[in-house]
Amino acid sequence: VVIWNGSAHVYVKYDGNVDDHEWHHYAFTTTSSSQKLYLDGIEVASGSNTFANSALANVMTLGSLNNSNYFLNGNLCNVGVWNRVLKKSDVNNIKNMSYEDFGNTEKNGLVAWWGLEEETGTDGAIGATGGVLDSHGSNHGTLV
């Protein structure tokens, strides 16, 4: 996981070589000084990077490092962003859920949810192209 701390990229690394052609659930949580990476509900890496805990207008990129040569060799689905730190019990609770399965507990602090099951317009319009729909809010994404 690569994080922009306001002046440089910092990393939380896990080299578990997960290449078994199965779906896996990853969750990443952060505060301004502590990070945790979960794989299938188990904490596999942690970090102690410090930065201002703010994402006011920062762009989040999934599957590559700023459209550089570092691309994910796999598929993504069901990506969510919360404005609170998820506990291990939260991570385990949501790891096999779709947005439709969420109740009030799972939606607590949820900012955006992209199922990534269909391409939409960059404004979330169904039937259009170039984007992905935010099922929870209005943070529609752009496909690159």
N, C-alpha and C positions, 0 to 999 in steps of 0.2 A: 504494500500500500504506500503510495507516495502522497505526501501532504505538503502543501505550500505553507510555510510558517510566517509569511509576510516579507521575507527577504531571500529565502532559499528553499529548495526541496529537501525534505527529510523523509526517512523511510522507516517502515516497520516491515521486517523481512521474515518470510517463512519459506523454507525450501524443502517442503515435504514431498516434492515430485509427485503430485496427484495427477496421474495419467492413466486412469483405469477405465476411461470411456463411460463413466457413470456421472449422474448429476450430483453436485455437492452444494451445500449451503455455506456461504461465507458471510460473516458479519464482522463489521469493524466499528468500534466505539472509541470516542475520544473526549477528553476534557482538555483544558489548556495545558496539562502537564502529564497526562497518562493515557496510553492507548492500549487497546486489546484487539486481537484478531482471533476470531473463532472459526473453526472448520467443523461443520456438522454438529454444532453446539458445544464443542470442546475448545478451550483456549489453547492456541498453538503458538502464539507469539505475543509479545508485549513491547511497549516502548515508553520512553520517558521524555519525549520531545516536548519542548515548551513553546507556546505561541499564543497570541491573542485568540481566544475562542470565538471567532466571528467569521461568518461567511456572507457578509453583506451583499457583495456583487460578484463574488468569485465564481468562476465557471467550474463545474464538475465534469470531468471527462472519465468515461468508463470504457475500458477495453484497450486503451493506449495511453502513452505518456505524451500528452499534448500533441497528438497526431504525429509523433516521431516514428522511429523505427521499432519501438517497443510495443508490439501489439499482442493482445490476448489471443492465444491459439485455442479457442473454445467458443461456447455460446453463453449468453446471459439471458436471464428472465427474472421477473419479480424483484425489482430493485426499489428499495425504500429508503427514505431519509427522515429521521426523527430529530427534533430539536431538544431531545433529552438523551442522556446516556442510558442505553439499554443494559439491564442486568443480565446475567447468564440465564436466569429463568425466563426473561423476556425473549432472549434469542432462541432458546429451545421451544418456547411457545409458538413463535411465528415461523420457524424454519420450514414447516411443511404447509403453510397457509397461502392462499391466494387472497387478493384484496377483498373479494366477496365474503371470505370467511372471517374477516376482522370484525370484532365487536368494539365496544368503547375502550376496553383496556388496551387493545392493540393499536387503536387509532389515537391514543393519548400521546400528543406531541408529534404525530405524523405530519410531515410537511409535504411530502410528495411520494407517489407510488407509480412506478412504470412497470406494467406487466410485460411489455415488449413483445406481445403476441401478434401485433399487426402494425404496419406502417400507417401513419396518419400525416396530416399536414403539420408544419412546424407550429401552427396554432392549435393543434389537437383535432382538426377537422377530419372526420371519418371520410374515407374515399380519396383523400389527397395523398401526397407523397412528400418525403423529405424529413419527416419528424416522427416523434413518438408521443403518445397521449399520457398525460399525468392523470390517473384515475381519481386522485384525491384532491388535488389543487389545480393551479394554473401554470405549473412549471413544465410546460411542454418542451420536449427536447428536440434537438436537431441531429439527424443521422449524417455522419461524415464518411 
